[in-house]
Amino acid sequence: MYLKRIVVFLCVSFLALGSTGLATTLEDVKARGVLNCGISEGVPGFSIPDSSGRWVGFDVDMARAVAAAVLKDGEKIKFVSLASKQKIVAVSSGQVDLTSRTTTWTLKRDAKQGVDFTTIVFYDGQGFMIPKAMGVTSAKDLDGASVCVTAGTTSELNVADFARANNIKFEIVVFDGKKEALNAYASGRCDVFTTDISQLAALRSTLAKPADHLILPEVLSKEPLSPLVRHGDNQWKDIVTWVTNGLIAAEEHGITKANVLKIKETSKNPVVQRMLGKSGDTGSYLGLDKDWMVRAIQTVGNYGEIYQRHFGPDTQLNIPRGINNLWTKGGQHYALPIR
């Protein structure tokens, strides 16, 4: 019995030593010198290659801010294009350090699939897009319609819930990727295409005749979109969370890509001084240096600048901020205290 206890003790001690010897995501990223980030297969406004092949978009900028904070360079990042059904396992398996890819924060994903969500970056809701030629103005009039959805998303369950609640029936047609689902809709394989409303606006802009398609007024669900990281690495989760939170705080305080260095030197606001590393050392709480937030803002600007750049009135999408505005302007974004 005594010998058995010794063996058990040694095994437990070995496992404990092994677990503490594992490198954290921050250590891995610093050693590699590159942040691996999962993104979409190409959704205008969120993440898509430009004419030179460089990835651009709202989700892309959120990830570049993290790279700037951690690696002191927003270009030290490798983007990995992921289908919807891959975006969770790519993080949980360690294929990527972070997924910044229009992913809805749900209980099952957060509690059962080996990932942690960080903070909500975009408040959305699912909707329906149809050809205007159908002559329908409400989703409640779509009884019997075929609906294209993407595998690995919340869309299929939301559509089923909507149908039951309104006593109508849909023919659900599932596709592996969003491109395949959209192409099937565009070719007439399905009557309806469904996904988050912001993505409907983005993907409609890629169709041959965008004006021939209508996004119906019904909002089927709440879709809070958040970057996600591997479960269990609290430090890395904190870094991604607080970089994003800092971009929102920067907008609240009028700190922009153009003026961040000047404000750092001239502001007497103690909150701003702490945030920009002029006083205190908030970076040490995350394992980063004092200028972590300055670099993030210098790289992509504040939250409002990012939104305007990709969804503002000067863009093809022109998605009003609405609920994605600051709390002081009737929206939901509310920066947590950086102190």
C-alpha positions as CSV (number, residue, x, y, z in Angstrom):
1,M,0.0,0.0,0.0
2,Y,2.8,2.4,0.9
3,L,4.6,1.7,-2.4
4,K,1.4,2.3,-4.3
5,R,1.0,5.7,-2.6
6,I,4.6,6.6,-3.6
7,V,3.9,5.7,-7.2
8,V,0.7,7.8,-7.3
9,F,2.4,10.7,-5.7
10,L,5.2,10.6,-8.2
11,C,2.8,10.4,-11.1
12,V,0.8,13.3,-9.9
13,S,4.0,15.3,-9.4
14,F,5.2,14.5,-12.8
15,L,1.9,15.6,-14.4
16,A,2.0,18.9,-12.4
17,L,5.5,19.6,-13.5
18,G,4.6,18.8,-17.1
19,S,1.6,21.1,-17.1
20,T,3.6,24.0,-15.8
21,G,6.2,23.4,-18.4
22,L,3.8,23.9,-21.2
23,A,4.4,27.1,-23.2
24,T,1.6,29.7,-23.1
25,T,0.1,31.1,-26.3
26,L,1.9,34.4,-25.6
27,E,5.2,32.6,-25.3
28,D,4.5,30.6,-28.5
29,V,3.6,33.7,-30.5
30,K,6.6,35.6,-29.3
31,A,8.9,32.7,-30.1
32,R,7.4,32.2,-33.5
33,G,7.4,35.9,-34.2
34,V,4.1,35.6,-36.0
35,L,0.4,35.6,-34.8
36,N,-1.6,32.9,-36.6
37,C,-5.2,34.1,-37.0
38,G,-8.2,32.3,-38.4
39,I,-10.5,34.4,-40.6
40,S,-13.4,33.8,-43.1
41,E,-13.1,32.5,-46.6
42,G,-13.8,36.0,-47.8
43,V,-16.7,38.3,-46.6
44,P,-16.5,41.9,-47.8
45,G,-16.2,44.4,-44.9
46,F,-15.1,41.7,-42.5
47,S,-12.1,39.8,-44.1
48,I,-11.2,39.6,-47.8
49,P,-8.1,39.9,-49.9
50,D,-7.6,43.2,-51.7
51,S,-6.3,43.6,-55.2
52,S,-2.8,42.9,-54.0
53,G,-3.7,39.9,-52.0
54,R,-3.5,41.6,-48.6
55,W,-6.2,40.7,-46.2
56,V,-8.4,43.7,-45.2
57,G,-11.6,44.2,-43.2
58,F,-13.1,44.7,-39.7
59,D,-12.1,41.3,-38.4
60,V,-8.6,41.6,-39.9
61,D,-8.0,45.0,-38.2
62,M,-9.1,43.5,-34.8
63,A,-6.5,40.8,-35.2
64,R,-3.8,43.2,-36.4
65,A,-4.3,45.3,-33.3
66,V,-3.5,42.2,-31.2
67,A,-0.3,41.5,-33.3
68,A,0.8,45.1,-32.8
69,A,0.3,44.9,-29.0
70,V,2.1,41.6,-28.7
71,L,4.7,41.6,-31.4
72,K,5.1,45.4,-31.9
73,D,4.1,45.1,-35.6
74,G,0.6,44.6,-37.0
75,E,2.0,43.0,-40.1
76,K,3.5,40.1,-38.1
77,I,0.4,38.0,-38.7
78,K,-0.5,35.0,-40.8
79,F,-4.1,34.7,-41.8
80,V,-5.7,31.3,-42.2
81,S,-8.9,31.1,-44.2
82,L,-11.4,28.9,-42.4
83,A,-14.8,27.5,-43.4
84,S,-17.5,27.9,-40.8
85,K,-17.3,24.3,-39.7
86,Q,-13.5,24.7,-39.1
87,K,-13.4,27.9,-37.0
88,I,-13.9,26.3,-33.6
89,V,-11.7,23.3,-33.9
90,A,-8.9,25.3,-35.5
91,V,-8.6,27.3,-32.3
92,S,-9.2,24.4,-29.8
93,S,-6.6,22.2,-31.6
94,G,-3.9,25.0,-31.7
95,Q,-3.9,25.4,-35.5
96,V,-4.4,29.1,-34.9
97,D,-3.8,31.3,-31.9
98,L,-7.0,33.3,-32.4
99,T,-10.0,33.3,-34.6
100,S,-11.4,36.7,-35.7
101,R,-14.2,35.5,-37.9
102,T,-17.9,36.5,-37.5
103,T,-18.5,33.9,-34.8
104,T,-21.5,34.0,-32.6
105,W,-20.9,33.6,-28.8
106,T,-23.2,30.7,-27.6
107,L,-23.3,28.6,-24.5
108,K,-22.4,25.3,-26.2
109,R,-19.4,26.8,-28.0
110,D,-18.2,28.5,-24.9
111,A,-18.7,25.7,-22.5
112,K,-18.3,22.5,-24.5
113,Q,-16.1,23.0,-27.5
114,G,-12.7,23.9,-26.1
115,V,-12.7,27.6,-26.8
116,D,-13.2,30.9,-24.9
117,F,-14.8,33.9,-26.3
118,T,-13.2,37.3,-25.5
119,T,-15.4,40.3,-26.0
120,I,-18.2,41.2,-28.3
121,V,-16.9,43.2,-31.3
122,F,-20.1,43.3,-33.4
123,Y,-23.8,43.0,-32.5
124,D,-25.7,41.3,-35.3
125,G,-28.8,39.3,-36.0
126,Q,-29.7,36.7,-38.6
127,G,-31.9,37.6,-41.6
128,F,-33.2,36.5,-44.9
129,M,-32.2,37.6,-48.4
130,I,-34.5,36.9,-51.4
131,P,-34.8,37.9,-55.1
132,K,-37.0,41.0,-55.3
133,A,-38.8,39.2,-58.1
134,M,-40.4,36.9,-55.5
135,G,-42.6,39.8,-54.5
136,V,-42.4,38.9,-50.8
137,T,-41.9,41.6,-48.2
138,S,-42.0,39.5,-45.0
139,A,-40.3,36.3,-44.0
140,K,-43.6,35.1,-42.6
141,D,-44.7,34.8,-46.2
142,L,-42.0,32.3,-47.2
143,D,-43.9,29.1,-46.3
144,G,-42.6,26.2,-48.4
145,A,-39.4,28.1,-49.6
146,S,-36.0,26.4,-49.8
147,V,-33.4,28.1,-47.7
148,C,-29.6,27.9,-48.3
149,V,-27.6,27.8,-45.0
150,T,-24.0,27.1,-44.1
151,A,-22.8,24.1,-42.1
152,G,-21.2,24.8,-38.7
153,T,-23.2,28.0,-38.1
154,T,-26.1,28.9,-35.8
155,S,-28.2,29.7,-38.9
156,E,-29.9,26.3,-39.3
157,L,-31.3,26.1,-35.8
158,N,-32.4,29.7,-36.0
159,V,-34.3,29.1,-39.2
160,A,-36.0,26.0,-37.7
161,D,-37.0,28.0,-34.6
162,F,-38.4,30.8,-36.8
163,A,-40.4,28.3,-38.8
164,R,-41.9,26.6,-35.8
165,A,-42.7,29.9,-34.1
166,N,-44.6,31.1,-37.2
167,N,-46.2,27.8,-38.2
168,I,-44.5,27.7,-41.6
169,K,-42.2,25.1,-43.3
170,F,-38.9,25.5,-45.0
171,E,-36.7,23.2,-47.0
172,I,-33.3,23.6,-45.5
173,V,-30.4,23.1,-47.9
174,V,-27.0,22.9,-46.1
175,F,-23.7,23.7,-47.7
176,D,-20.1,23.3,-46.4
177,G,-19.1,26.9,-47.0
178,K,-20.7,30.3,-47.3
179,K,-19.5,30.7,-50.9
180,E,-21.1,27.5,-51.9
181,A,-24.4,28.5,-50.2
182,L,-24.3,31.9,-51.8
183,N,-23.5,30.5,-55.2
184,A,-26.4,28.0,-54.9
185,Y,-28.8,30.9,-54.0
186,A,-27.5,33.0,-56.9
187,S,-28.0,30.2,-59.4
188,G,-31.6,29.6,-58.2
189,R,-30.9,26.4,-56.3
190,C,-32.6,28.0,-53.2
191,D,-35.3,30.6,-52.9
192,V,-33.7,32.2,-49.9
193,F,-30.2,32.8,-48.5
194,T,-29.8,33.3,-44.7
195,T,-26.9,34.4,-42.5
196,D,-26.2,37.4,-40.3
197,I,-27.7,40.6,-41.6
198,S,-24.3,42.3,-41.9
199,Q,-23.0,39.4,-44.0
200,L,-26.1,39.5,-46.1
201,A,-25.3,43.1,-47.0
202,A,-21.7,42.2,-47.6
203,L,-22.4,39.2,-49.8
204,R,-25.2,40.9,-51.7
205,S,-22.6,43.4,-52.9
206,T,-20.7,40.5,-54.6
207,L,-23.7,39.4,-56.7
208,A,-24.0,40.2,-60.4
209,K,-27.0,42.6,-59.7
210,P,-27.1,43.5,-56.0
211,A,-30.1,45.7,-56.5
212,D,-32.2,42.7,-57.6
213,H,-32.0,41.2,-54.1
214,L,-33.9,42.2,-50.9
215,I,-33.0,41.7,-47.3
216,L,-36.3,41.2,-45.4
217,P,-37.0,43.2,-42.3
218,E,-37.3,40.3,-39.8
219,V,-34.4,39.7,-37.4
220,L,-34.4,36.0,-36.4
221,S,-31.9,36.0,-33.6
222,K,-29.3,37.7,-31.5
223,E,-25.8,37.1,-32.9
224,P,-23.1,38.6,-30.7
225,L,-19.9,38.2,-32.6
226,S,-16.6,37.8,-30.8
227,P,-13.0,36.7,-31.4
228,L,-12.2,33.4,-29.7
229,V,-9.1,31.7,-28.3
230,R,-8.3,28.3,-26.9
231,H,-9.9,27.4,-23.6
232,G,-7.7,27.5,-20.5
233,D,-5.0,30.1,-21.4
234,N,-6.4,33.0,-19.3
235,Q,-3.5,35.3,-20.1
236,W,-4.0,35.0,-23.8
237,K,-7.7,35.5,-23.4
238,D,-7.1,38.6,-21.3
239,I,-4.7,40.0,-24.0
240,V,-7.2,39.7,-26.8
241,T,-10.1,40.9,-24.6
242,W,-8.3,44.0,-23.4
243,V,-6.8,45.0,-26.7
244,T,-10.3,45.0,-28.2
245,N,-11.7,46.8,-25.1
246,G,-8.9,49.4,-25.5
247,L,-10.0,50.2,-29.1
248,I,-13.5,51.0,-27.8
249,A,-12.1,53.0,-24.9
250,A,-9.9,55.0,-27.4
251,E,-13.0,56.0,-29.3
252,E,-14.7,57.1,-26.1
253,H,-11.8,59.3,-25.3
254,G,-11.3,60.7,-28.8
255,I,-8.0,58.9,-29.3
256,T,-7.3,58.2,-32.9
257,K,-4.6,56.7,-35.1
258,A,-3.5,60.2,-36.0
259,N,-3.4,61.8,-32.6
260,V,-2.5,58.9,-30.2
261,L,1.1,60.0,-29.8
262,K,0.3,63.6,-29.2
263,I,-2.4,62.7,-26.7
264,K,-0.1,60.4,-24.8
265,E,2.3,63.3,-24.2
266,T,-0.2,66.1,-23.6
267,S,-3.3,64.6,-21.9
268,K,-3.8,65.3,-18.2
269,N,-6.6,62.8,-18.0
270,P,-5.4,60.0,-15.6
271,V,-7.5,57.4,-17.3
272,V,-5.9,58.2,-20.7
273,Q,-2.5,58.4,-19.1
274,R,-2.9,54.9,-17.7
275,M,-4.3,53.6,-20.9
276,L,-1.4,54.9,-23.0
277,G,1.3,53.9,-20.6
278,K,2.2,57.5,-19.5
279,S,1.5,56.5,-15.9
280,G,1.2,53.1,-14.2
281,D,2.0,49.9,-16.0
282,T,-1.2,48.2,-17.2
283,G,0.8,46.2,-19.8
284,S,2.5,44.3,-17.0
285,Y,-0.8,42.8,-16.0
286,L,-0.9,41.1,-19.5
287,G,2.7,40.3,-19.9
288,L,3.2,43.2,-22.3
289,D,5.1,46.5,-22.2
290,K,3.7,50.0,-21.5
291,D,3.0,50.9,-25.1
292,W,0.8,47.9,-25.9
293,M,-2.3,50.0,-26.5
294,V,-0.5,52.8,-28.2
295,R,0.7,50.4,-30.9
296,A,-2.7,48.9,-31.4
297,I,-4.3,52.3,-31.9
298,Q,-1.4,53.4,-34.2
299,T,-1.9,50.3,-36.3
300,V,-5.7,50.3,-36.9
301,G,-7.2,53.3,-35.2
302,N,-10.0,53.2,-32.6
303,Y,-13.1,51.1,-32.9
304,G,-15.1,53.9,-34.6
305,E,-12.3,54.4,-37.2
306,I,-12.3,50.7,-37.9
307,Y,-16.1,50.6,-38.3
308,Q,-16.1,53.6,-40.6
309,R,-13.3,52.3,-42.8
310,H,-15.2,49.1,-43.5
311,F,-18.9,49.7,-43.0
312,G,-19.2,53.5,-43.1
313,P,-21.2,55.7,-45.5
314,D,-18.2,56.0,-47.9
315,T,-18.1,52.2,-48.4
316,Q,-20.2,50.1,-50.7
317,L,-21.8,48.3,-47.7
318,N,-22.8,51.5,-45.8
319,I,-24.1,49.6,-42.7
320,P,-25.4,52.2,-40.1
321,R,-23.7,51.7,-36.7
322,G,-27.0,51.5,-34.8
323,I,-26.5,49.1,-31.9
324,N,-22.8,49.0,-32.7
325,N,-22.4,52.6,-31.6
326,L,-20.9,53.7,-28.3
327,W,-23.2,53.5,-25.3
328,T,-23.1,57.3,-25.1
329,K,-24.6,57.4,-28.6
330,G,-27.4,54.9,-28.1
331,G,-25.3,51.8,-28.9
332,Q,-24.1,48.8,-26.9
333,H,-20.4,49.3,-26.9
334,Y,-19.2,50.2,-23.4
335,A,-15.4,50.1,-22.6
336,L,-14.4,48.4,-19.3
337,P,-12.1,50.4,-17.1
338,I,-8.4,50.1,-17.9
339,R,-6.9,50.4,-14.5
